Amino acid sequence: MAKICLCLTGKTLERNLDLLAKYRKYVDVAELRVDCLDPDERFLIRRFPEQAGVPVILTIRRKEEGGYFSGGEGSRISLFSKGLAFAEADRRKNFAYVDLEEDLNVPSLEEAARTFGTRIIRSFHNNKGVDDNLVERMKKLRHVGDEIVKAAVFPQNLADVLRIYRAAGETRDFDKVLLGMGHYGTNTRILADKLGSYLSFVSAKDEPEAVLAAPGQLDPKELVEIYRFRKLNPSTILFGIVGFPLHATSSPSFFNQVYTEENINAVYVPFPADSLESFMELAKELGIKGASVTVPYKEKILPYLAVQSEKVWALEACNTIVASPEGWMGYNTDCRGFSDSLLNFTGEKDLRGQRVTIIGAGGAARAVAAEVYRLKGKALVLNRTVVRAKRLAMAYKFAWGSADAEGAELMKRYNSIVIQTTSVGMEPAPGEDPLPDYQFNGKEKVMDLIYKPHETLFLKRAVEAGCAVQNGYDMLIRQAIYQYLFFMGTEFPSGLMNRIRMS
Ligand code: NAP
């Protein structure tokens, strides 16, 4: 099983020991990043392994490789020597590992390490991409054969991530650490075991003055408690969410807690994807059993489906895919998630007599419009791209318009309920408003499908005018409960919601 390694990037050894004590229960190994230490502290590293009480990696990373060491090679080598000097017979008092980069060939260091049982990690870092010859480069890192090979590469897209998983398959016969840095690569840190990686690196990134050791690292608690790292094994069923940029999603937190509570051997992982085609290939490679589909892929996913549910067929929008022997089955759980949530919010049984504005005409808006129609509401659809508003509205004999001053004027006749379905105002751009021209009169019931941030600018304006409001969190949970049924083939366990804590 892959070990969890906490990167210690504090400026002092004392600070690093405090960090280690705080996260001790989540980690197996620590990496002392000597390059992050204050210069005076660097001379005191020799006793650190004994003080740490866990196996420690000695690393002095150069700036070129994403580290902070700016001195010359001579002084770096002499620091390595200090760390490996005066080795003790009791191995726990020595560094357990030393990270020597691909081009650092100093026989005396290697000899010192081997003599006292310090394992050599032979590493390279590609901070710009994923090498075309990744497998060959990894194989070449093994000089003697006892080294742990470490390749840290920086995928620029999901196709690069796929290449990392494939390279893992071709390098199964030796100890290695293979990981993808950055947002695209985070799943390789969660699925380190699947890659056959010896270690997965984490950082105490929420700590004050935290220095991130490498982009895309997770917090130790997040890796263990949200992503169930310690429970993952070759039989773990893989689920996920695909979207782009996928910076704001609570679905992993929800599903992984469900698996923990119900003792289900599964994990739910985010897959930010610049290309749906790459995701479908990756899903096949990893054997993903089911996935949530979010912005901007709810329509683009349709050509990949072998079977579409009636709702997907009617709405031309799919937010849930499940692998089957025939191929991918597509479902839409946004519909019922939305209407259950709206009716709970308004306290009504249906929308008879209600005049509703739907802002947006994307995948989510299609689900919303279908449900407003099913519940007998009358609606106006406003969208930046008017032709899409028109197309959606015409399917249900609704009115349509543009998401601007003209549309805001029309909206005055459709404002008992306002449903905001665009991605405008969502993190990481919470300062945006999809319809600044509309002034709330305070009587509207306003629902925004966004849930990160908790209160969008649009909802904030509605609250200030005195409107009743609801964000998209309740809908997210309700649609996820329907997704659970499709993913697992069984009803969501009753009473389970009371045990789930969400962020
Ligand atoms: P989508 O299919 O990509 O549609 C995006 C919509 O937003 C379109 O109407 C688009 O208008 C509009 N839009 C995007 N950028 C815009 C901009 N800069 N200015 C004006 N309009 C813009 O996405 P979706 O799947 O419908 O999702 C939309 C939002 O709903 C997302 O924030 C998503 O997280 C949220 N959502 C929440 C839940 C939940 O459970 N709470 C479920 C589903 C969706 P154009 O047509 O002009 O491009």
Boltz pocket constraint, residues with backbone or C-beta under 6 A from the ligand:
constraints:
  - pocket:
      binder: B
      contacts: [[A, 248], [A, 294], [A, 295], [A, 296], [A, 297], [A, 298], [A, 334], [A, 337], [A, 359], [A, 360], [A, 361], [A, 362], [A, 363], [A, 364], [A, 365], [A, 383], [A, 384], [A, 385], [A, 388], [A, 420], [A, 421], [A, 422], [A, 423], [A, 424], [A, 426], [A, 434], [A, 448], [A, 449], [A, 450], [A, 451], [A, 472], [A, 473], [A, 475], [A, 476], [A, 477], [A, 479]]
      max_distance: 6.0
